[in-house]
Amino acid sequence: MEIVASLLQYLTASEYTQYYGGKRTGVGNSSAAEFRRLPFDHCSLSLQPFEHPFCTPEGVIYDLMHIVPFLKKYGVDPATGKSLDQKSLLKLNFTKNADGKYHCPVLFKVFNENSHIVAIKTTGNVFSYEDPTNLEKFNFNNFHHVKNKLSVTEDFEADQNGENYGNLKSVNSVTRDVLEEIKREAANKKMEKKNEETEKADKFNAAHYSTGAVAASSTSTAVEPSTFHEAAILDDDIVRYSKVKKKGYLQIVSNLGPLNIELHCDMTPKTCENFMKLSKIGYYDNTIFHRSIKNFMIQGGDPTGTGSGGESAWKKPFKDEFKPNLSHQGRGILSMANSGPNTNKSQFFITYRSCQHLDKKHSIFGRVVGGLDTLSKMEKIKTDKDDKPLETIKIMKIMIFVDPFQEVDEELAKLRAEEKSAAEKALVVNEEPKSKKLKTYHQGVGKYINSAAIVNSEVYNNTEGKKKKNATGQFGDFSSW
């Protein structure tokens, strides 16, 4: 009885796992055991953030660089396993806000994991719809290619640098154009990176701090090892603007007369250079002053003449430049028009009267120093209910008299050329002279030794080396004492 009781008390591993609450084989690996959600901005094939989003009719998003090779090999939807071809893919046009986050272009609501995102099939534009109710479609553990471990071989992998696009011979023209554009972008990024690596700091743009490459390489294995501290390179504008010490002068030639302008290049260099650059390329030529308010100001600089157009010399808005000693006080102050903080482009205005309530809101960068009678003519012209002059006030052209930025650029180029020339001369001086080729006097050991010169030297030393001995005095006797 004791033996039977002891046998009944023993449980095998299979009995424990199957009948008595133990961990069952395969339960932990089940796709339903853990819900793993894929973020909306990730490719459903690579499971990585997408760069060129395309979606299927079911709304599954893929990156073009990964889905095309997969369809080429398998011809099925990686998520559902259903048949899918390239023509069924829809290019998505996501909109980003100022922070670089995807959002709805209508509601301006930032997308998150709980957003219901929809796309217009005809255009591919992406919008926000409503909160989702079915989360199971986001579980990438249930994707067909994850379950079956489908992958693309190296021959069909789309190279991120655009080198293996020749493998995709049957893509349509639209896909081919997109791939070519990606290839050009990759080449441009590679060239920019190469230029950054080759650029070295000189005594003009070297910062007082280092690049931090040594510290980064010693704390992270992802950074290329570096053992030499290099000075960081200051932005080109910082170097140039620090050397601008004088005012700029130009003339706005209008159909009512000239306006002589003094620009505060030494105080607001970015804004002044923007105005100078646009004037040089004729951006303001034949544009109108589209807005004039008596006892306030007159505004222009918009090529469209509507007040909503224009762009800066750098094709993007630039930051405000405020100085405590510059105020909208008096007549003829030249200032930038904007639509909010740091949104300066090409539009500007000239004051008719003091308007100090605009200080710290609009960047002052110049003043009228001649032609105030022309400004008075502009103010007298009547306007409609929208403050648009009833008579055309046009900028015919802008003539630049003094451009401090061009002078600084020429000076820096000259100084850098002189420094380069001096460095090349110093390099030549420090170079070790090339050793002369030894003359061979005979063959064998000591072939470079001139025996005749040694014999002559020995003869000279024997004849000239003998010196006369100095006569030594003798003591003698003591008779002279």
C-alpha positions in Angstrom: 0.0 0.0 0.0 2.8 2.4 0.7 4.4 1.8 -2.7 1.1 2.5 -4.5 0.5 5.7 -2.5 4.0 7.0 -3.4 3.4 6.4 -7.1 0.1 8.2 -7.0 1.7 11.2 -5.4 4.2 11.6 -8.3 3.2 13.9 -11.3 4.9 13.8 -14.6 5.7 17.0 -16.5 3.0 16.4 -19.1 0.3 15.7 -16.4 1.3 18.9 -14.6 1.2 21.1 -17.7 -2.0 19.6 -19.3 -4.2 18.8 -16.3 -3.0 20.6 -13.2 -2.6 24.2 -14.0 1.0 24.3 -15.4 2.2 26.4 -18.3 0.9 24.8 -21.5 3.3 24.6 -24.5 2.6 27.1 -27.1 0.4 29.4 -25.1 3.1 32.0 -24.6 3.9 32.1 -28.4 0.2 32.6 -29.4 -0.4 35.8 -31.3 -3.6 36.3 -29.2 -1.7 36.1 -25.9 -0.2 39.6 -26.3 -1.7 42.5 -28.2 1.1 44.3 -30.0 -0.1 47.5 -31.7 1.8 49.0 -34.7 2.0 52.8 -34.6 0.1 54.5 -37.5 3.3 56.1 -38.9 5.1 52.7 -39.3 5.3 50.5 -42.3 3.3 47.3 -41.8 6.0 45.3 -43.6 9.3 46.6 -42.2 7.6 47.6 -38.8 9.7 50.8 -39.0 8.7 54.5 -39.5 7.8 55.0 -43.1 9.3 57.6 -45.4 7.2 57.1 -48.6 3.7 55.9 -47.4 1.4 54.0 -49.6 -1.7 52.1 -48.5 -3.9 49.2 -49.7 -7.7 49.5 -50.3 -8.1 48.0 -46.8 -6.1 50.9 -45.3 -2.9 49.0 -44.5 0.1 51.4 -44.8 3.4 50.3 -46.3 6.6 52.1 -47.3 7.1 52.0 -51.0 10.7 50.9 -50.7 9.6 47.7 -48.9 6.2 46.8 -50.4 7.3 46.9 -54.1 10.0 44.1 -53.7 7.6 42.1 -51.5 4.8 42.2 -54.1 7.3 41.4 -56.8 8.2 38.2 -55.1 5.0 37.0 -53.3 2.2 39.0 -54.9 0.1 39.1 -51.7 -0.7 41.6 -49.0 1.9 41.1 -46.3 -0.8 41.8 -43.6 -3.8 39.8 -44.8 -2.2 37.3 -47.2 -4.7 38.2 -49.9 -3.7 38.8 -53.5 -2.4 42.4 -54.1 -0.8 44.2 -57.1 1.1 47.4 -57.3 -1.7 49.2 -59.1 -3.9 48.9 -56.0 -1.5 50.9 -53.9 -2.5 54.5 -53.1 0.1 57.2 -52.3 -0.7 59.0 -49.1 -0.1 62.7 -48.5 0.4 63.3 -44.8 0.5 66.9 -43.4 3.0 67.9 -40.7 2.7 70.8 -38.2 5.5 73.2 -37.2 6.7 70.5 -34.7 7.1 67.9 -37.4 4.2 65.8 -36.2 1.5 64.4 -38.5 -1.9 66.2 -38.1 -5.2 66.7 -39.8 -5.0 69.7 -42.2 -8.6 70.6 -41.5 -8.9 70.2 -37.7 -5.2 70.7 -37.0 -5.5 67.8 -34.6 -2.3 65.8 -34.1 -2.7 62.2 -34.9 -2.1 59.6 -32.2 -2.6 55.9 -31.7 -6.3 56.4 -31.0 -7.0 58.6 -34.0 -9.2 57.3 -36.8 -7.3 58.3 -39.9 -8.8 58.3 -43.4 -7.5 59.0 -46.8 -9.2 60.3 -49.9 -8.8 57.7 -52.6 -8.7 60.1 -55.5 -6.0 62.4 -54.0 -4.4 60.4 -51.3 -4.8 63.3 -48.8 -5.0 62.2 -45.2 -7.6 63.5 -42.7 -9.0 62.7 -39.2 -12.4 61.0 -39.1 -13.4 59.7 -35.6 -12.2 57.5 -32.8 -11.6 53.9 -33.9 -13.7 51.0 -32.6 -11.7 48.0 -34.0 -8.2 47.8 -32.6 -7.5 44.2 -33.8 -6.4 45.4 -37.2 -3.5 47.2 -35.6 -2.1 44.0 -34.0 0.8 43.2 -36.2 1.2 39.8 -34.6 -1.7 38.7 -36.8 -0.1 40.0 -40.0 0.3 37.3 -42.7 4.0 37.9 -43.3 4.8 37.9 -39.5 2.9 34.6 -39.0 4.6 32.9 -42.0 8.0 34.6 -41.6 8.0 35.8 -45.2 11.0 37.9 -46.2 12.5 39.3 -49.4 15.9 38.1 -50.5 18.9 40.4 -50.9 18.4 40.4 -54.7 15.0 42.1 -54.3 15.9 44.3 -51.4 15.4 48.0 -52.3 18.7 49.7 -51.5 18.2 52.8 -49.5 20.9 54.6 -51.5 19.1 53.9 -54.7 21.7 51.5 -56.2 19.5 48.4 -56.8 16.5 49.9 -58.5 17.4 48.0 -61.7 16.0 44.9 -60.1 12.5 46.3 -60.3 11.9 46.1 -64.1 8.1 45.7 -64.2 7.1 48.7 -62.1 4.8 51.3 -63.7 5.8 54.8 -64.7 4.5 56.5 -61.6 6.5 54.1 -59.3 9.5 54.5 -61.5 9.3 58.4 -61.1 9.0 58.1 -57.4 12.0 55.8 -57.2 14.1 58.1 -59.3 13.2 61.0 -57.0 14.2 59.0 -54.0 17.5 58.2 -55.7 18.2 61.9 -56.3 17.3 62.8 -52.7 19.6 60.0 -51.4 22.5 61.3 -53.6 22.0 64.9 -52.4 22.0 63.8 -48.8 25.2 61.8 -49.4 26.9 64.8 -51.0 25.8 67.1 -48.2 27.2 64.6 -45.6 30.5 64.4 -47.6 30.7 68.2 -47.7 30.1 68.4 -43.9 32.8 65.8 -43.3 35.4 67.6 -45.5 34.7 71.1 -44.2 37.3 72.2 -41.7 37.3 75.2 -39.4 39.7 78.1 -40.0 40.7 81.0 -37.8 37.6 83.0 -39.0 34.8 80.5 -38.4 36.4 78.4 -35.6 34.3 78.4 -32.4 35.7 78.5 -28.9 34.2 75.1 -28.2 34.9 71.7 -29.9 32.6 69.5 -32.0 32.2 67.0 -29.1 33.3 64.1 -31.3 35.8 62.8 -28.7 33.3 62.8 -25.9 30.6 61.2 -28.1 32.9 58.5 -29.4 34.0 57.6 -25.8 30.5 57.2 -24.5 28.7 55.6 -27.5 29.7 52.7 -29.7 27.4 54.1 -32.5 29.8 57.0 -33.1 33.0 56.7 -35.1 36.0 56.7 -32.7 37.8 60.1 -32.5 40.9 61.0 -30.5 41.5 64.6 -31.8 39.6 67.7 -30.6 38.4 69.8 -33.5 36.9 73.3 -33.1 33.3 73.5 -34.1 32.4 75.5 -37.2 30.4 78.6 -36.6 27.5 79.3 -39.0 28.6 81.4 -41.9 26.1 84.1 -41.1 27.5 84.5 -37.6 30.9 85.1 -39.0 29.8 87.5 -41.7 27.4 89.5 -39.6 30.0 90.1 -36.8 32.1 91.9 -39.3 29.3 94.2 -40.6 30.0 97.6 -39.0 28.4 100.1 -41.3 25.0 101.1 -42.8 23.6 100.2 -46.1 22.1 102.7 -48.6 19.7 102.3 -51.5 17.0 104.1 -53.4 13.4 103.0 -54.0 12.4 104.5 -57.3 8.6 104.8 -57.5 6.2 106.3 -60.0 5.7 109.2 -57.5 9.4 109.8 -56.9 12.4 108.4 -55.2 12.8 107.3 -51.6 16.4 107.2 -50.2 16.7 104.5 -47.6 19.3 103.9 -44.9 19.5 100.3 -43.7 20.6 99.3 -40.2 22.9 96.5 -41.4 25.0 96.7 -38.3 22.0 96.1 -36.0 19.6 94.0 -37.9 21.8 92.2 -40.4 19.5 89.3 -41.3 16.6 91.5 -42.2 18.7 94.0 -44.1 20.5 91.2 -46.1 17.1 89.8 -47.0 16.0 93.2 -48.4 19.3 93.6 -50.2 19.2 90.2 -51.8 15.6 90.6 -53.0 16.4 94.0 -54.4 19.4 92.7 -56.3 17.5 90.1 -58.1 14.7 92.5 -59.0 12.1 90.9 -56.7 10.5 94.2 -55.9 10.6 95.6 -59.4 7.2 96.6 -60.8 5.4 95.6 -57.6 2.8 97.9 -56.0 2.1 99.3 -52.5 -1.1 97.3 -51.9 -2.1 99.0 -48.6 -2.0 102.6 -47.3 -3.6 104.0 -44.2 -3.4 107.7 -43.6 -1.5 108.8 -40.4 -0.3 105.2 -40.0 1.7 103.5 -42.8 2.0 102.3 -46.4 2.8 98.6 -47.1 4.3 96.8 -50.1 6.7 94.1 -51.1 4.2 91.5 -52.3 4.6 90.5 -55.9 1.0 89.3 -56.0 -0.3 92.6 -54.8 -2.8 91.0 -52.5 -0.9 91.2 -49.1 -0.8 87.4 -48.8 2.1 86.5 -51.0 5.9 86.9 -51.1 8.8 84.9 -49.8 12.2 85.6 -48.3 15.6 85.4 -50.0 16.1 82.0 -48.4 12.6 80.7 -49.5 11.5 80.4 -45.9 10.5 82.7 -43.1 13.2 84.0 -40.8 13.3 85.2 -37.2 12.6 88.7 -35.9 15.4 91.0 -35.0 14.5 93.5 -32.2 16.8 96.1 -30.8 16.0 98.3 -27.8 17.4 101.5 -29.5 15.1 101.0 -32.6 11.6 102.2 -32.3 8.6 103.0 -34.6 9.0 106.7 -33.6 8.7 109.4 -36.2 8.0 109.4 -39.9 9.7 107.2 -42.5 10.6 104.2 -40.4 11.1 101.1 -42.5 9.9 97.8 -40.9 9.0 94.3 -41.8 5.3 93.2 -42.1 4.5 89.7 -40.8 1.7 87.4 -39.8 3.1 86.6 -36.4 6.3 86.0 -34.5 9.3 84.9 -36.7 7.3 84.9 -40.0 9.2 87.6 -41.9 9.3 87.1 -45.7 9.4 90.0 -48.3 6.6 92.4 -47.3 7.6 95.7 -45.5 6.0 99.0 -44.6 7.0 102.6 -44.1 5.4 104.7 -41.3 3.6 108.0 -41.9 3.5 108.7 -38.1 4.9 107.2 -34.9 3.4 103.8 -34.0 5.4 102.6 -31.0 2.7 100.0 -30.3 4.4 98.0 -33.0 7.7 97.8 -31.2 8.8 94.2 -30.4 6.3 93.0 -32.9 7.8 94.1 -36.2 11.5 94.2 -37.0 12.8 97.7 -37.8 15.6 97.6 -40.3 15.9 101.1 -41.9 14.6 104.6 -42.3 13.9 107.2 -45.0 16.7 109.7 -45.2 15.6 111.4 -48.4 12.4 111.9 -50.4 9.9 112.6 -47.6 8.0 114.7 -50.1 7.4 111.5 -52.1 6.1 109.8 -49.0 3.7 112.7 -48.5 2.4 112.2 -52.1 1.8 108.5 -51.3 -0.1 109.4 -48.1 -2.4 111.9 -50.0 -3.7 109.2 -52.4 -7.2 108.1 -51.5 -8.0 104.5 -50.7 -11.0 102.2 -50.8 -12.7 100.5 -47.9 -10.0 97.8 -47.9 -7.2 100.5 -47.6 -6.0 99.8 -51.2 -4.9 102.9 -53.0 -7.2 104.0 -55.7 -4.2 105.2 -57.8 -1.4 102.8 -58.5 1.7 103.3 -56.4 4.4 101.2 -58.0 8.0 100.4 -57.3 9.8 100.8 -60.6 13.2 99.5 -59.4 15.6 99.6 -56.4 19.1 100.9 -56.8 21.8 99.8 -54.3 24.5 102.3 -53.4 26.3 100.7 -50.4 26.2 97.0 -49.7 28.2 96.1 -46.5 27.5 92.4 -47.0 29.2 92.3 -50.3 32.2 94.2 -48.9 32.5 91.7 -46.0 32.3 88.7 -48.3 35.1 90.2 -50.5 37.2 90.9 -47.4 36.7 87.4 -46.0 37.6 85.9 -49.3 40.7 88.0 -49.5 41.8 87.1 -46.0 41.2 83.4 -46.5 43.2 83.5 -49.8 46.1 85.2 -47.9 45.9 82.6 -45.1 45.9 79.8 -47.6 48.9 81.2 -49.5 50.8 81.7 -46.2 50.1 78.1 -45.1 51.3 76.8 -48.5 54.6 78.8 -48.2 55.1 77.6 -44.6 54.6 74.1 -45.8 57.2 74.5 -48.5 59.8 75.9 -46.0 59.1 73.1 -43.5 59.6 70.4 -46.1 62.8 68.4 -45.6 65.3 68.8 -48.5 65.6 65.8 -50.7 68.8 63.9 -50.1 71.2 64.0 -53.0 72.0 60.8 -54.8 75.4 59.4 -53.6 78.2 59.2 -56.1 79.7 55.7 -56.7 83.6 55.7 -56.8 84.2 52.0 -57.1 82.5 48.7 -56.8 82.3 46.6 -53.6 82.4 47.5 -50.0 82.9 51.3 -49.5 82.0 52.1 -53.0 80.7 55.6 -51.9 84.0 56.5 -50.2 86.4 58.7 -52.1 89.9 57.2 -51.4 91.8 60.0 -53.0 90.2 62.6 -50.7 91.1 60.5 -47.7 94.8 60.3 -48.8 95.0 64.1 -49.4 93.5 64.8 -46.0 96.1 62.6 -44.2 99.0 64.3 -46.0 97.6 67.7 -45.0 97.2 66.7 -41.4 100.8 65.3 -41.2 102.4 68.5 -42.6 100.3 71.2 -41.0 99.7 69.4 -37.8 103.3 69.7 -36.6 103.7 72.8 -34.4 106.8 74.4 -33.0 107.4 73.8 -29.4 107.6 77.0 -27.3 111.0 77.7 -25.6 110.8 77.0 -21.9 112.7 79.3 -19.5 115.4 77.8 -17.3 115.8 78.7 -13.7 119.6 79.5 -13.8 121.5 80.6 -10.7 120.9 83.0 -7.9 123.4 85.7 -8.9 120.8 88.3 -9.9 118.9 88.1 -6.6 
